[in-house]
Amino acid sequence: MVPQHSKEEWFKLKLRSDFFIFNKNEFPGFTDTSYDPVLFEIVNSAYLAKNRIGDLFRNLEPLIAFDEKKQDYKLEVSKLAELKIALLKDSILSGLTVFELNPRGNSHLVFLEEIGAIIPEEVKNNLIPIGGKDAIKLKNWNGYINDKYDITFSNGLMDNKSGIKYDNHSDVFSGFEMYSVYANITKKNGFSLHSNGSVISSLYETFFQFIGFKVAEYFRNSDGQFNFTMIMKKINDKQTNFEEFFYIYNELKKRWPTRYGN
């Protein structure tokens, strides 16, 4: 049977806010870890930043095959090595600075560096604490980080078991304080991407606007209760301190008391 769309048309239909979103559990296994969904979207954001989204399709095109059973296109995972080779050739992250708090392992960082990313030593050596009395917070973040980055990301950091919760604050409060830190260190027009966290939700777009983020996309990346990925763009140079964050958070809690925690 003849496909209803060309490969390029199918590619464009899959774009949401110029990000290519796979079906659940179908993201390319660059590292075969929970990082894979956010890694692909980091790659996608780099092609966007460099105005080369057409080259992303060029690299994906050899992997796109028509599935007779589903009567639709799919990505041939068996050809993943070809995509990796194409990304290495493009070195699409070349010149772009990339930052993560509390990396889980380093295979994903190695992959990002292989395709050109500039990753600070404090990330590679996991030198910034997220728990304990010296944990990074809005009151001390600039004692740990002095730069802004083109792309910032996290994987599982905003989950309620990650360790960022402190004092008597709720998981939501602690998570959104951390999002505010991420907003402070993301360059204007840069991207911030977050996967697999329990406080990642499209319900909080108003909060993100206050700290300078615009939610570009929000989707479930695999089966499971908290397996979501959110992509945000930093739309201005907004810097948020703890006092402002505390005020914003509590004002929003007055409006939606069941949505925001303690």
Buried (B, 14 or more C-beta within 10 A) or exposed (E): EEBEEEBBEBBBEBBEEBBBBBEBEBBBEBBEBBBBBBBBBBBBBBBBBBEBBEBBBEBBEEBBEBEEEEEEBBBBEEBBEBBBEBBEEBEBBEEBBBBBBBBBEBBBBEBBBBBBBBBBEEBBEBEBBBEEEEBBBBEEBBEBBEEBBBBBBBBBBBBBEBBBBBEEBBBBBBBBBBBBBBBBBBBEEBBBBBBBBBBBBEEBEEBBEBBBBBBBBBBBBBEEEBBBBBBBBBBEEBBBEBEBBEEBBEEBBEEEEEEBBE
